[in-house]
């Protein structure tokens, strides 16, 4: 197993992802986007950061990089893909998942620990948790508010493609627990396959025991299960 972590100009969480995966015994390598995906890639991470300085919209320019077409093709063949923060923005902009991430309701950069409620426990990314379990994972974003047309959100929810929602420590979904104003408190969604997921919070920053807790380990373990 070799997980390809795609680095764009402006990525800054690629090394975090590499180290977190290595801590879990998952082989990973950082690949420069212009070099394309390695032929032996068995998983793909679109990491956080500020690809292309977030010009136009966060993730919009990276989504048009040739490597992302390769990512879409790999995803359609069942290769697991995880987009985190800026990678989630790229995932939405490229059509890997529904919706878009836009400016936080506060219009400020938010960097803090948040609670997430696991909405499904039968996906590769959530099999380590129980449905309804509350986990704590940090966020760091200025454009993390999830938006999608109401009818498409209704379809996503009917199809059980909402992976995580922002909640309080007791698992209650409340406006106060939603750090960015995401519609229906969505923090992570699945693509058409459950092997494709995007999320705003950073599981790689909640993987190393000495740095930020370990609640994110289960998400990254998804590469072993997909």
C-alpha positions in Angstrom: 0.0 0.0 0.0 1.3 3.4 -1.0 -0.8 6.5 -0.4 0.0 9.4 -2.7 -0.2 12.8 -0.9 -0.6 15.4 -3.7 1.3 18.6 -3.1 0.3 21.8 -4.8 1.9 25.2 -4.6 0.7 26.4 -1.3 0.0 23.0 0.3 1.2 23.1 3.9 -0.3 20.0 5.5 1.2 17.4 3.2 4.1 16.6 5.6 1.6 16.4 8.5 -0.4 13.8 6.6 2.7 11.8 5.7 3.9 11.7 9.3 0.5 10.8 10.6 0.1 7.9 8.1 3.7 6.7 8.8 2.8 6.7 12.6 0.0 4.3 11.7 2.2 2.1 9.6 0.7 3.2 6.3 3.2 3.8 3.6 2.8 7.2 2.0 4.7 9.5 -0.3 4.3 13.2 -1.2 4.0 13.7 -5.0 4.3 17.0 -6.8 1.1 17.7 -8.7 2.9 18.3 -12.0 4.4 14.8 -11.8 1.0 13.1 -11.8 0.0 10.1 -9.7 2.4 7.2 -9.2 1.2 4.1 -11.0 1.3 2.1 -7.7 -0.8 4.5 -5.7 -3.4 2.6 -3.7 -4.8 5.7 -2.0 -4.8 9.5 -2.4 -4.8 12.4 0.0 -5.6 15.9 -1.1 -4.0 17.8 1.9 -4.8 21.1 3.5 -3.1 24.4 2.9 -3.7 27.3 0.6 -3.2 25.9 -3.0 -2.5 28.8 -5.4 -3.0 31.2 -2.5 -6.8 30.5 -2.6 -7.1 32.9 -5.6 -10.5 32.9 -7.3 -12.0 30.5 -4.7 -10.3 28.2 -2.3 -9.4 25.0 -4.2 -10.7 26.3 -7.6 -7.3 26.6 -9.4 -5.9 23.3 -8.0 -9.1 21.5 -9.1 -8.2 22.3 -12.7 -4.7 20.8 -12.4 -4.2 17.8 -14.7 -3.5 15.6 -11.7 -7.0 16.1 -10.4 -8.4 14.5 -13.5 -6.2 11.5 -12.6 -7.6 11.6 -9.1 -11.1 11.5 -10.4 -10.4 8.6 -12.7 -8.7 6.7 -9.8 -11.7 7.4 -7.6 -14.1 6.1 -10.2 -12.1 2.8 -10.1 -12.4 2.5 -6.3 -9.1 4.0 -5.2 -9.8 5.6 -1.8 -9.5 9.4 -1.8 -9.5 11.7 1.2 -9.7 15.5 0.9 -8.9 17.5 4.0 -9.6 21.2 4.4 -8.1 22.7 1.3 -8.3 19.2 -0.1 -12.0 19.1 0.7 -12.4 22.4 -1.2 -10.5 20.9 -4.1 -12.7 17.8 -3.9 -15.9 19.8 -4.2 -14.5 22.2 -6.9 -13.5 19.2 -9.0 -16.8 17.3 -8.6 -15.5 14.5 -6.4 -18.3 15.4 -4.0 -21.3 17.6 -3.9 -21.4 21.2 -2.7 -18.8 23.9 -2.0 -16.9 25.4 0.9 -17.1 29.1 1.2 -16.3 31.9 3.7 -17.0 31.2 7.3 -20.1 32.9 8.7 -17.8 34.8 11.1 -15.7 36.1 8.1 -12.7 35.1 10.2 -10.1 32.4 10.1 -11.1 29.7 12.7 -8.4 27.6 14.4 -9.7 25.5 17.3 -10.7 22.1 18.4 -14.2 21.1 17.5 -16.5 18.1 18.2 -17.9 15.9 15.4 -20.7 13.5 15.5 -20.1 10.3 13.4 -23.2 10.0 11.2 -22.3 6.7 9.7 -20.0 3.9 11.0 -20.2 1.6 8.0 -17.7 3.4 5.7 -13.9 2.9 5.5 -13.3 6.3 7.1 -15.6 5.7 10.1 -15.5 2.0 10.8 -13.3 2.6 13.8 -16.2 4.5 15.5 -19.7 3.9 16.6 -22.6 5.7 14.9 -23.4 8.8 17.0 -19.9 8.7 18.6 -18.4 12.1 19.3 -14.8 12.8 18.4 -12.6 15.8 18.8 -10.5 17.1 15.8 -9.0 20.5 15.1 -10.0 22.9 12.4 -8.0 25.6 10.7 -9.8 27.4 7.9 -11.3 30.6 6.6 -13.5 29.1 4.0 -15.1 26.1 5.7 -18.8 26.8 5.5 -20.4 24.0 3.6 -23.0 25.1 1.1 -25.1 23.1 -1.3 -28.5 23.5 -2.9 -31.4 22.4 -0.6 -32.6 19.7 -3.0 -29.1 18.3 -3.4 -28.6 18.3 0.4 -31.9 16.5 0.8 -30.6 13.8 -1.6 -27.2 13.6 0.2 -29.0 13.1 3.5 -31.5 10.6 2.0 -28.5 8.7 0.6 -26.6 8.8 3.9 -23.7 10.6 2.4 -23.2 13.0 5.3 -20.2 11.6 7.2 -19.7 14.0 10.1 -21.7 16.9 11.6 -20.4 19.6 14.0 -21.8 19.1 17.5 -21.1 19.8 21.2 -19.3 17.5 23.5 -22.6 15.6 24.2 -23.3 15.0 20.6 -26.0 17.7 20.3 -26.1 19.5 17.0 -26.5 23.2 17.9 -25.8 26.6 16.3 -23.2 27.3 19.0 -21.3 24.1 18.1 -21.1 25.0 14.4 -17.9 26.9 14.0 -18.4 28.2 10.5 -22.1 28.2 9.6 -22.1 25.0 7.5 -25.5 24.1 6.2 -27.1 21.4 8.4 -23.8 21.4 10.4 -22.1 19.3 7.8 -18.4 18.7 8.5 -17.7 15.9 6.0 -19.4 14.2 3.1 -19.0 11.2 0.9 -18.7 11.1 -2.9 -20.7 8.7 -5.0 -18.6 5.9 -3.6 -18.0 5.6 0.1 -14.3 5.3 -0.7 -14.3 9.0 -1.5 -14.6 11.5 1.4 -13.9 15.2 2.1 -13.9 16.9 5.4 -12.9 20.3 6.8 -11.4 19.2 10.2 -7.9 17.8 10.2 -7.7 14.1 11.2 -3.9 14.1 10.6 -3.6 16.7 13.4 -5.4 14.3 15.8 -3.3 11.2 15.1 0.0 11.6 16.9 -0.4 11.0 20.7 1.8 13.9 21.6 0.2 16.4 19.2 -3.5 17.1 19.4 -5.0 13.8 20.5 -5.7 10.6 18.6 -9.4 10.8 17.6 -8.4 11.3 13.9 -6.6 7.9 13.7 -9.7 6.1 12.7 -10.3 8.3 9.7 -6.8 7.7 8.3 -7.2 3.9 9.0 -9.7 4.1 6.2 -6.9 3.6 3.7 -6.4 0.1 5.2 -10.1 -0.8 4.9 -11.1 0.7 1.5 
